[in-house]
């Protein structure tokens, strides 16, 4: 029922689920994936403005700040559009969260300044960069929507994904067993 290739939500979610089936791991991802996304966008807020485009001046919480049209915004827009293409409903919510991360990380970047903000370190997530950086925030949100509201992008999605997760875990366990034999 879903799309194919890079927009195959079932395939991506099954891969994610196969690697994140432990309840502690799920809790850790639920709590920390969005802050990691926020931190990455925070660091990208220190890149220069594209083509000397004008700044967007805002006032928030009594603080005047500006939004720079730079790599932080570009990555935010790419994530947002990708999530909407994966699933319009959950993707739109994820896109809103991405944009809020960009706005508030812009504010924080100006409050912290360059030297203090760059003292943060990114986690070493090398197994699948697409999963680690692009899809993880969306899947944490999709998982929360499913657990809290029984949300499915379409009927039968979670049943199909669960079968793929079990197949992926079994394949991984078989490979591990063959290496030990």
Backbone as numpy.savetxt, mean C-alpha at the origin, in Angstrom:
# Nx Ny Nz CAx CAy CAz Cx Cy Cz
-13.32 -14.07 -13.21 -14.15 -12.88 -13.21 -13.28 -11.62 -13.21
-12.11 -11.71 -12.59 -11.25 -10.54 -12.46 -10.42 -10.29 -13.70
-9.67 -9.23 -13.64 -8.79 -8.84 -14.74 -7.56 -9.76 -14.77
-6.78 -9.60 -15.81 -5.58 -10.41 -15.96 -4.36 -9.52 -15.88
-3.20 -10.17 -15.71 -1.95 -9.42 -15.70 -1.78 -8.61 -14.43
-1.29 -7.40 -14.60 -0.96 -6.55 -13.46 -2.22 -6.15 -12.66
-3.39 -6.22 -13.26 -4.63 -5.85 -12.58 -5.42 -7.07 -12.09
-4.77 -8.23 -12.00 -5.41 -9.46 -11.53 -5.44 -9.46 -10.00
-6.51 -8.94 -9.45 -6.64 -8.78 -8.01 -6.60 -10.13 -7.30
-7.25 -11.14 -7.85 -7.25 -12.47 -7.23 -5.83 -13.00 -7.10
-5.07 -12.92 -8.17 -3.68 -13.42 -8.17 -2.84 -12.70 -7.13
-2.91 -11.36 -7.12 -2.12 -10.58 -6.17 -2.55 -10.84 -4.73
-3.86 -10.91 -4.50 -4.35 -11.10 -3.13 -4.03 -12.50 -2.64
-4.07 -13.50 -3.53 -3.70 -14.87 -3.16 -2.23 -14.94 -2.79
-1.38 -14.26 -3.57 0.05 -14.22 -3.25 0.26 -13.59 -1.88
-0.40 -12.47 -1.66 -0.30 -11.77 -0.38 -0.78 -12.68 0.75
-1.91 -13.31 0.56 -2.48 -14.18 1.59 -1.60 -15.37 1.91
-0.94 -15.92 0.90 -0.06 -17.06 1.13 1.14 -16.68 2.00
1.60 -15.47 1.89 2.73 -15.00 2.69 2.29 -14.40 4.02
1.01 -14.10 4.14 0.52 -13.43 5.35 -0.68 -14.17 5.93
-0.48 -15.44 6.27 -1.58 -16.24 6.81 -1.49 -16.39 8.33
-0.38 -15.98 8.91 -0.18 -16.03 10.34 -0.88 -14.83 10.98
-1.66 -15.07 12.04 -2.45 -13.99 12.66 -1.58 -12.85 13.21
-0.42 -13.19 13.75 0.48 -12.15 14.27 1.00 -11.31 13.10
1.38 -11.97 12.02 1.86 -11.27 10.83 0.78 -10.37 10.26
-0.45 -10.85 10.23 -1.57 -10.04 9.73 -1.76 -8.81 10.61
-1.68 -8.99 11.92 -1.82 -7.86 12.84 -0.72 -6.84 12.62
0.51 -7.32 12.47 1.64 -6.42 12.24 1.42 -5.63 10.96
0.99 -6.30 9.90 0.75 -5.60 8.64 -0.40 -4.60 8.76
-1.44 -5.01 9.46 -2.59 -4.12 9.63 -2.17 -2.84 10.35
-1.29 -2.97 11.33 -0.87 -1.80 12.10 0.21 -0.97 11.41
1.08 -1.60 10.61 2.27 -0.88 10.17 2.41 -0.62 8.68
1.65 -1.27 7.82 1.83 -1.04 6.38 1.49 0.39 5.99
0.37 0.91 6.48 0.02 2.29 6.11 1.00 3.31 6.69
1.47 3.14 7.92 2.52 4.07 8.39 3.81 3.97 7.56
4.15 2.79 7.07 5.32 2.67 6.19 5.07 3.44 4.90
3.87 3.31 4.34 3.53 4.07 3.13 3.65 5.56 3.41
3.10 5.99 4.54 3.16 7.39 4.93 4.61 7.87 5.02
5.46 7.05 5.63 6.88 7.41 5.79 7.58 7.52 4.44
7.26 6.60 3.53 7.86 6.66 2.19 7.45 7.94 1.47
6.18 8.28 1.57 5.70 9.51 0.93 6.32 10.73 1.62
6.48 10.65 2.93 7.15 11.73 3.67 8.55 11.99 3.09
9.30 10.93 2.87 10.66 11.09 2.32 10.61 11.63 0.90
9.64 11.20 0.12 9.52 11.69 -1.26 9.07 13.15 -1.33
8.55 13.66 -0.24 8.16 15.07 -0.22 9.36 16.00 -0.26
10.55 15.46 -0.09 11.76 16.28 -0.15 12.37 16.33 -1.55
11.72 15.70 -2.52 12.21 15.79 -3.89 11.75 17.12 -4.48
12.49 17.63 -5.46 12.13 18.95 -6.01 10.83 18.91 -6.80
10.24 20.07 -6.94 9.01 20.23 -7.71 9.28 19.96 -9.19
8.31 19.36 -9.86 8.42 19.10 -11.29 8.30 20.40 -12.08
9.22 20.63 -12.95 9.12 21.71 -13.93 8.80 23.07 -13.33
9.23 23.31 -12.10 8.97 24.57 -11.41 7.49 24.94 -11.38
6.65 23.91 -11.20 5.22 24.16 -11.12 4.91 24.92 -9.83
3.85 25.70 -9.83 3.54 26.49 -8.63 3.16 25.58 -7.46
3.38 26.08 -6.29 3.04 25.37 -5.07 1.58 25.60 -4.74
1.00 24.66 -4.03 -0.38 24.81 -3.55 -0.29 25.21 -2.09
-0.71 26.41 -1.76 -0.64 26.91 -0.39 -1.91 26.54 0.36
-1.74 26.02 1.59 -2.86 25.61 2.43 -2.62 26.08 3.86
-3.71 26.13 4.60 -3.62 26.41 6.02 -4.37 25.30 6.73
-3.68 24.62 7.65 -4.28 23.49 8.35 -3.85 23.52 9.80
-4.79 23.43 10.71 -4.52 23.46 12.14 -3.73 24.71 12.53
-4.03 25.81 11.86 -3.35 27.06 12.17 -1.93 27.15 11.64
-1.56 26.22 10.80 -0.21 26.19 10.22 -0.32 26.37 8.72
0.41 27.33 8.19 0.44 27.54 6.75 1.52 26.64 6.16
1.15 25.87 5.16 2.12 25.02 4.49 1.76 24.93 3.02
2.59 24.26 2.27 2.38 24.16 0.83 2.57 22.73 0.37
1.87 22.39 -0.68 2.00 21.08 -1.31 2.84 21.25 -2.57
3.84 20.41 -2.69 4.73 20.48 -3.84 4.35 19.39 -4.82
4.26 19.73 -6.06 3.95 18.75 -7.11 5.28 18.09 -7.50
5.56 16.93 -6.84 6.85 16.27 -7.00 6.65 14.75 -7.00
7.73 14.00 -6.72 7.64 12.54 -6.73 6.68 12.02 -5.66
6.55 12.71 -4.55 5.59 12.29 -3.53 4.18 12.24 -4.09
3.80 13.29 -4.79 2.47 13.33 -5.40 2.38 12.31 -6.54
3.40 12.20 -7.36 3.38 11.26 -8.49 3.16 9.83 -7.99
3.92 9.41 -7.00 3.76 8.05 -6.46 2.38 7.88 -5.84
1.91 8.89 -5.13 0.57 8.85 -4.54 -0.49 8.66 -5.61
-0.37 9.39 -6.70 -1.35 9.25 -7.80 -1.27 7.89 -8.48
-0.05 7.38 -8.65 0.10 6.05 -9.26 -0.56 4.99 -8.38
-0.26 5.02 -7.08 -0.89 4.08 -6.16 -2.41 4.22 -6.21
-2.89 5.43 -6.12 -4.33 5.69 -6.08 -5.03 5.14 -7.31
-4.50 5.44 -8.48 -5.11 4.96 -9.72 -5.04 3.44 -9.83
-3.90 2.87 -9.44 -3.75 1.41 -9.49 -4.80 0.73 -8.60
-4.99 1.26 -7.40 -5.97 0.67 -6.48 -7.39 0.79 -7.03
-7.71 1.91 -7.64 -9.05 2.08 -8.22 -9.25 1.10 -9.37
-8.21 0.87 -10.17 -8.32 -0.10 -11.27 -8.48 -1.52 -10.75
-7.89 -1.84 -9.59 -8.03 -3.17 -9.01 -9.47 -3.41 -8.54
-10.04 -2.41 -7.87 -11.42 -2.50 -7.38 -11.91 -1.08 -7.11
-12.99 -0.70 -7.74 -13.45 0.68 -7.67 -13.83 1.10 -6.25
-14.57 0.28 -5.53 -15.03 0.68 -4.19 -13.89 0.75 -3.18
-13.25 -0.38 -2.92 -12.15 -0.38 -1.95 -10.99 0.46 -2.46
-10.78 0.44 -3.76 -9.70 1.22 -4.36 -9.91 2.72 -4.19
-11.15 3.18 -4.24 -11.43 4.60 -4.03 -11.13 5.00 -2.60
-11.47 4.12 -1.66 -11.14 4.40 -0.26 -9.62 4.40 -0.08
-8.94 3.43 -0.68 -7.48 3.39 -0.59 -6.87 4.64 -1.23
-7.42 5.09 -2.35 -6.93 6.30 -3.02 -7.09 7.52 -2.11
-8.22 7.61 -1.44 -8.44 8.71 -0.49 -7.40 8.65 0.64
-7.16 7.46 1.17 -6.15 7.32 2.23 -4.76 7.70 1.72
-4.45 7.31 0.49 -3.15 7.69 -0.10 -3.02 9.21 -0.20
-4.07 9.86 -0.68 -4.02 11.31 -0.81 -3.92 12.00 0.55
-4.61 11.47 1.54 -4.49 12.03 2.89 -3.06 11.83 3.43
-2.48 10.67 3.14 -1.07 10.44 3.54 -0.17 11.48 2.89
-0.41 11.77 1.62 0.42 12.76 0.92 0.28 14.14 1.54
-0.96 14.55 1.80 -1.18 15.89 2.37 -0.54 15.99 3.75
-0.81 15.02 4.63 -0.28 15.11 5.99 1.22 14.86 6.05
1.74 14.05 5.13 3.20 13.87 5.11 3.88 15.14 4.59
3.20 15.86 3.70 3.74 17.16 3.25 3.83 18.13 4.41
2.78 18.16 5.20 2.77 19.02 6.39 3.89 18.61 7.35
3.99 17.32 7.62 5.01 16.83 8.54 6.42 17.08 8.00
6.60 16.93 6.71 7.92 17.18 6.10 8.35 18.62 6.35
7.41 19.53 6.25 7.76 20.94 6.47 7.99 21.23 7.94
7.28 20.53 8.82 7.50 20.71 10.26 8.83 20.10 10.71
9.17 18.91 10.20 10.40 18.23 10.61 11.65 18.79 9.95
11.51 19.12 8.68 12.68 19.52 7.92 13.42 18.30 7.39
14.28 18.52 6.45 14.96 17.46 5.72 15.80 16.55 6.61
16.66 17.11 7.43 17.62 16.29 8.18 16.93 15.38 9.20
15.90 15.84 9.85 15.21 15.02 10.83 14.37 13.93 10.16
13.69 14.26 9.08 12.85 13.29 8.40 13.65 12.14 7.80
14.85 12.39 7.31 15.65 11.35 6.67 16.32 10.42 7.66
16.14 10.62 8.96 16.70 9.70 9.94 15.89 8.42 10.04
14.68 8.36 9.41 13.86 7.15 9.41 14.45 6.16 8.44
14.27 4.87 8.72 14.78 3.83 7.84 13.63 2.98 7.32
13.74 2.58 6.09 12.73 1.71 5.48 13.02 0.25 5.83
11.99 -0.58 5.91 12.22 -2.00 6.18 12.82 -2.69 4.96
13.49 -3.80 5.19 14.09 -4.56 4.09 13.07 -5.58 3.60
12.34 -5.21 2.59 11.29 -6.06 2.05 11.67 -6.45 0.62
12.44 -7.52 0.50 13.00 -7.84 -0.80 12.33 -9.02 -1.50
11.44 -9.70 -0.83 10.86 -10.90 -1.44 10.07 -10.58 -2.70
9.27 -9.54 -2.66 8.49 -9.13 -3.81 8.24 -7.63 -3.67
8.99 -6.85 -4.42 8.89 -5.39 -4.27 7.52 -4.86 -4.63
6.86 -5.47 -5.63 5.51 -5.04 -6.00 4.57 -5.22 -4.81
4.66 -6.39 -4.15 3.83 -6.65 -2.98 4.18 -5.71 -1.84
5.47 -5.59 -1.58 5.91 -4.85 -0.40 5.57 -3.38 -0.46
5.72 -2.79 -1.62 5.56 -1.34 -1.69 4.29 -0.87 -2.35
3.83 -1.57 -3.36 2.66 -1.08 -4.09 1.36 -1.68 -3.55
1.33 -2.98 -3.36 0.06 -3.63 -3.05 -0.23 -3.77 -1.56
0.77 -3.80 -0.71 0.53 -4.05 0.72 -0.47 -3.07 1.35
-0.37 -1.76 1.13 -1.36 -0.87 1.75 -2.79 -1.18 1.32
-2.97 -1.47 0.02 -4.31 -1.77 -0.47 -4.82 -3.08 0.11
-3.96 -4.09 0.21 -4.41 -5.38 0.71 -4.73 -5.34 2.20
-4.00 -4.55 2.96 -4.32 -4.40 4.37 -5.72 -3.78 4.50
-5.99 -2.76 3.69 -7.33 -2.14 3.71 -8.39 -3.13 3.26
-8.14 -3.86 2.17 -9.10 -4.83 1.64 -9.36 -5.93 2.66
-8.32 -6.38 3.34 -8.47 -7.40 4.38 -9.32 -6.87 5.53
-9.09 -5.63 5.95 -9.88 -5.04 7.03 -11.34 -4.88 6.61
-11.58 -4.46 5.37 -12.96 -4.33 4.87 -13.66 -5.69 4.85
-12.91 -6.72 4.47 -13.49 -8.06 4.43 -13.79 -8.55 5.84
-12.85 -8.37 6.76 -13.04 -8.86 8.13 -14.12 -8.09 8.88
-14.20 -6.79 8.67 -15.15 -5.96 9.41 -16.54 -5.89 8.76
-16.58 -5.92 7.42 -17.85 -5.69 6.71 -18.19 -6.79 5.72
-17.41 -7.88 5.70 -17.60 -8.97 4.74 -17.57 -8.47 3.30
-16.77 -7.45 3.06 -16.67 -6.87 1.71 -15.93 -7.80 0.76
-16.46 -7.92 -0.45 -15.79 -8.63 -1.55 -15.85 -7.74 -2.78
-14.74 -7.64 -3.54 -14.79 -6.87 -4.78 -15.87 -7.39 -5.72
-16.09 -8.71 -5.70 -17.18 -9.33 -6.45 -17.50 -10.67 -5.79
-18.66 -11.17 -6.05 -19.15 -12.41 -5.43 -18.19 -13.57 -5.70
-17.80 -14.25 -4.65 -16.93 -15.41 -4.77 -15.45 -15.09 -4.71
-15.10 -13.81 -4.61 -13.69 -13.40 -4.61 -12.91 -14.08 -3.50
-13.39 -13.99 -2.26 -12.63 -14.52 -1.13 -12.53 -16.04 -1.16
-13.57 -16.72 -1.65 -13.52 -18.18 -1.77 -12.44 -18.58 -2.78
-12.40 -17.90 -3.91 -11.40 -18.19 -4.95 -10.00 -17.89 -4.46
-9.83 -16.76 -3.80 -8.52 -16.37 -3.29 -8.06 -17.35 -2.21
-8.96 -17.77 -1.34 -8.60 -18.72 -0.28 -8.07 -20.02 -0.89
-8.70 -20.49 -1.95 -8.23 -21.71 -2.62 -6.84 -21.50 -3.21
-6.60 -20.33 -3.79 -5.27 -20.03 -4.35 -4.22 -19.92 -3.25
-4.60 -19.34 -2.12 -3.68 -19.23 -0.99 -3.27 -20.61 -0.50
-4.26 -21.48 -0.32 -3.96 -22.84 0.14 -3.06 -23.57 -0.85
-3.31 -23.39 -2.15 -2.47 -24.02 -3.17 -1.05 -23.48 -3.12
-0.89 -22.17 -2.94 0.44 -21.56 -2.85 1.19 -22.05 -1.62
0.49 -22.12 -0.49 1.13 -22.59 0.75 1.54 -24.06 0.60
0.66 -24.89 0.01 1.00 -26.29 -0.20 2.19 -26.44 -1.13
2.25 -25.63 -2.19 3.38 -25.69 -3.11 4.67 -25.30 -2.40
4.61 -24.25 -1.59 5.79 -23.82 -0.84 6.24 -24.91 0.14
5.27 -25.53 0.85 5.62 -26.59 1.80 6.20 -27.81 1.09
5.68 -28.15 -0.08 6.22 -29.26 -0.85 7.64 -28.99 -1.30
7.91 -27.76 -1.77 9.27 -27.39 -2.17 10.22 -27.46 -0.98
9.75 -26.99 0.17 10.57 -27.02 1.38 10.85 -28.46 1.78
9.84 -29.32 1.70 10.00 -30.73 2.06 10.97 -31.43 1.10
10.87 -31.11 -0.20 11.77 -31.71 -1.18 13.22 -31.30 -0.94
13.44 -30.06 -0.50 14.80 -29.61 -0.19 15.38 -30.34 1.01
14.52 -30.68 1.96 14.98 -31.38 3.16 15.19 -32.86 2.93
14.59 -33.41 1.88 14.70 -34.85 1.60 16.02 -35.22 0.98
